[in-house]
Amino acid sequence: EAVLRAHGVYNVAIRPCSGNLTDHYDPRDNSISLSENVYNSTSIAAVGVAAHEAGHAVQYAENYGPVRLRTAIIPATQIGSKFSFILLLVGMVLYSQSLFFVGILLFSLTTIFQLITLPVEFNASHRALQTLENEQLLYDDELPGARKVLKAAALTYVAALLMSALQLLRYVLIFVGRNNRGRRDN
């Protein structure tokens, strides 16, 4: 709550949720859900995670550009992730380059989403650390621990982007290889 108050944000509900690593901010109902391990703890890691999620609430309250863009493309990303693998598979089985290509385009939406997510996540962590420091919510010797936790969390998003980009590259190389093979056979 201190992170929210420090940014003039007061109307966000904070509640526990079951599961592990289930912490998230939900803009649909303006609430922060914290896993019970985080919600019931005062550890440096728990404070960092909670502050990060509060950073997302602040992003929405301040109408932060990248979070607006990410929110705007969610429907297209959901469609892309739902149908891309079907089209890729059908395109491969039926040797249909056009279906395979549409599958690649739909899958690329996932990679674009991951790319747009990076600045959103890094900014939420930056806001969290800045507020933890400015509001003296942690002792000076605890800040490096919070910084490590938030950096490690951010790196998971970098890894997700890299995995998505590599998978996209794989599909593109398959597509190009099949196109070149088709030309040689004609």
NORGI-V982167 format. One record per residue. N is the residue number from 1. RES is the residue in one letter. OMEGA is omega in whole degrees, -180 to 180 (none if undefined). NEAR is the number of other C-alpha atoms within 8 Angstrom. D_FIRST is the distance of its C-alpha to the first C-alpha in Angstrom with 2 decimals. Layout:
# NORGI-V982167
n = {N & N}
res = {RES & RES}
omega = {OMEGA & OMEGA}
near = {NEAR & NEAR}
d_first = {D_FIRST & D_FIRST}
This chain:
# NORGI-V982167
n = {1 & 2 & 3 & 4 & 5 & 6 & 7 & 8 & 9 & 10 & 11 & 12 & 13 & 14 & 15 & 16 & 17 & 18 & 19 & 20 & 21 & 22 & 23 & 24 & 25 & 26 & 27 & 28 & 29 & 30 & 31 & 32 & 33 & 34 & 35 & 36 & 37 & 38 & 39 & 40 & 41 & 42 & 43 & 44 & 45 & 46 & 47 & 48 & 49 & 50 & 51 & 52 & 53 & 54 & 55 & 56 & 57 & 58 & 59 & 60 & 61 & 62 & 63 & 64 & 65 & 66 & 67 & 68 & 69 & 70 & 71 & 72 & 73 & 74 & 75 & 76 & 77 & 78 & 79 & 80 & 81 & 82 & 83 & 84 & 85 & 86 & 87 & 88 & 89 & 90 & 91 & 92 & 93 & 94 & 95 & 96 & 97 & 98 & 99 & 100 & 101 & 102 & 103 & 104 & 105 & 106 & 107 & 108 & 109 & 110 & 111 & 112 & 113 & 114 & 115 & 116 & 117 & 118 & 119 & 120 & 121 & 122 & 123 & 124 & 125 & 126 & 127 & 128 & 129 & 130 & 131 & 132 & 133 & 134 & 135 & 136 & 137 & 138 & 139 & 140 & 141 & 142 & 143 & 144 & 145 & 146 & 147 & 148 & 149 & 150 & 151 & 152 & 153 & 154 & 155 & 156 & 157 & 158 & 159 & 160 & 161 & 162 & 163 & 164 & 165 & 166 & 167 & 168 & 169 & 170 & 171 & 172 & 173 & 174 & 175 & 176 & 177 & 178 & 179 & 180 & 181 & 182 & 183 & 184 & 185 & 186}
res = {E & A & V & L & R & A & H & G & V & Y & N & V & A & I & R & P & C & S & G & N & L & T & D & H & Y & D & P & R & D & N & S & I & S & L & S & E & N & V & Y & N & S & T & S & I & A & A & V & G & V & A & A & H & E & A & G & H & A & V & Q & Y & A & E & N & Y & G & P & V & R & L & R & T & A & I & I & P & A & T & Q & I & G & S & K & F & S & F & I & L & L & L & V & G & M & V & L & Y & S & Q & S & L & F & F & V & G & I & L & L & F & S & L & T & T & I & F & Q & L & I & T & L & P & V & E & F & N & A & S & H & R & A & L & Q & T & L & E & N & E & Q & L & L & Y & D & D & E & L & P & G & A & R & K & V & L & K & A & A & A & L & T & Y & V & A & A & L & L & M & S & A & L & Q & L & L & R & Y & V & L & I & F & V & G & R & N & N & R & G & R & R & D & N}
omega = {-178 & 179 & 179 & -180 & -179 & 180 & 177 & -180 & -173 & -171 & -178 & 177 & 177 & -176 & 176 & 173 & -178 & 177 & 179 & -178 & -180 & -178 & 179 & 171 & 180 & -178 & -179 & 178 & 176 & -178 & 174 & 175 & -180 & 177 & -176 & 178 & 179 & -177 & -175 & -175 & 174 & 180 & 179 & -180 & -180 & 178 & 178 & 180 & -180 & 179 & 177 & 179 & 175 & 176 & 176 & 178 & 178 & 178 & 179 & -180 & -179 & 178 & -179 & -173 & -179 & 179 & 176 & 179 & 179 & 179 & -178 & -176 & -180 & -180 & 179 & 179 & 179 & 177 & 180 & -178 & -179 & -172 & -175 & -177 & 177 & -179 & 177 & -179 & 180 & 178 & 179 & -177 & -178 & -176 & 179 & -180 & -178 & 177 & 179 & 179 & 177 & 175 & 177 & 179 & 179 & 179 & -179 & 177 & 177 & 179 & 178 & 178 & 179 & 179 & 179 & 180 & -177 & -179 & 178 & -178 & 179 & 180 & 179 & 178 & 178 & 178 & -179 & -178 & -180 & -180 & 178 & 180 & -176 & -178 & 180 & 179 & 175 & 174 & -178 & -179 & 178 & -177 & 178 & 177 & 178 & 179 & 179 & -180 & -177 & 177 & 179 & 178 & 180 & -180 & 176 & 178 & 175 & 179 & 179 & 178 & -180 & 178 & 179 & -180 & 178 & 177 & 177 & 178 & 178 & 179 & 179 & 179 & 175 & -180 & -179 & 179 & 179 & 178 & -180 & 178 & 180 & 179 & -180 & -178 & -179 & none}
near = {5 & 6 & 12 & 13 & 9 & 9 & 7 & 6 & 11 & 6 & 5 & 9 & 7 & 8 & 9 & 9 & 10 & 7 & 7 & 8 & 5 & 10 & 13 & 8 & 12 & 9 & 8 & 5 & 5 & 11 & 13 & 15 & 13 & 15 & 14 & 11 & 9 & 12 & 11 & 6 & 8 & 7 & 6 & 10 & 9 & 12 & 12 & 14 & 12 & 12 & 13 & 13 & 13 & 15 & 15 & 11 & 16 & 11 & 11 & 11 & 8 & 6 & 8 & 9 & 6 & 10 & 12 & 10 & 9 & 11 & 7 & 7 & 9 & 9 & 7 & 8 & 12 & 8 & 9 & 13 & 12 & 8 & 10 & 14 & 10 & 9 & 12 & 14 & 9 & 12 & 14 & 10 & 7 & 6 & 7 & 10 & 11 & 7 & 11 & 15 & 10 & 11 & 15 & 13 & 9 & 14 & 13 & 10 & 12 & 12 & 12 & 8 & 12 & 12 & 9 & 11 & 12 & 11 & 9 & 11 & 10 & 9 & 9 & 14 & 14 & 8 & 10 & 14 & 13 & 8 & 12 & 13 & 11 & 7 & 8 & 8 & 8 & 9 & 7 & 7 & 6 & 9 & 12 & 8 & 10 & 13 & 10 & 8 & 11 & 12 & 9 & 8 & 8 & 12 & 8 & 8 & 12 & 9 & 8 & 9 & 11 & 8 & 8 & 11 & 9 & 8 & 8 & 12 & 8 & 8 & 9 & 9 & 8 & 8 & 11 & 8 & 8 & 9 & 9 & 8 & 8 & 8 & 7 & 6 & 5 & 4}
d_first = {0.00 & 3.79 & 5.43 & 5.14 & 6.13 & 8.53 & 10.12 & 10.46 & 8.91 & 8.15 & 10.18 & 8.67 & 9.36 & 8.19 & 11.41 & 13.75 & 16.81 & 20.09 & 21.62 & 21.17 & 19.64 & 18.54 & 14.96 & 14.60 & 13.16 & 15.61 & 16.35 & 18.89 & 16.61 & 13.40 & 11.61 & 10.20 & 12.57 & 12.42 & 15.79 & 16.36 & 17.10 & 13.67 & 11.79 & 14.05 & 14.25 & 13.21 & 15.70 & 15.50 & 16.02 & 13.26 & 10.67 & 12.46 & 12.55 & 8.90 & 8.42 & 11.53 & 10.59 & 7.67 & 10.71 & 12.73 & 10.77 & 11.23 & 14.80 & 15.53 & 14.25 & 16.45 & 19.23 & 19.65 & 23.32 & 23.42 & 20.77 & 22.91 & 25.99 & 24.69 & 23.78 & 27.22 & 29.15 & 27.58 & 30.42 & 33.10 & 31.61 & 31.56 & 35.20 & 36.11 & 34.76 & 36.36 & 39.81 & 40.25 & 41.35 & 43.69 & 45.34 & 45.55 & 47.18 & 49.52 & 50.39 & 51.35 & 53.33 & 55.19 & 55.56 & 54.04 & 52.77 & 51.39 & 49.21 & 48.11 & 47.26 & 45.17 & 43.35 & 42.65 & 41.35 & 39.02 & 37.80 & 37.22 & 34.45 & 32.47 & 33.09 & 32.11 & 28.83 & 28.18 & 29.11 & 26.77 & 23.91 & 24.31 & 23.08 & 20.09 & 19.07 & 20.06 & 18.15 & 14.83 & 15.58 & 16.73 & 13.67 & 11.60 & 14.30 & 14.74 & 11.25 & 11.39 & 14.78 & 14.46 & 11.64 & 13.53 & 10.87 & 13.96 & 17.56 & 19.95 & 21.81 & 18.83 & 18.07 & 21.22 & 20.18 & 16.89 & 19.10 & 21.60 & 19.30 & 17.96 & 21.57 & 22.96 & 20.67 & 21.78 & 25.34 & 25.29 & 25.04 & 27.90 & 29.88 & 29.35 & 30.62 & 33.57 & 34.50 & 34.42 & 36.46 & 38.96 & 39.40 & 39.97 & 42.48 & 44.22 & 44.69 & 45.98 & 48.43 & 49.67 & 50.17 & 52.05 & 54.10 & 55.13 & 55.99 & 58.18 & 59.84 & 60.56 & 62.24 & 64.36 & 65.51 & 66.77}
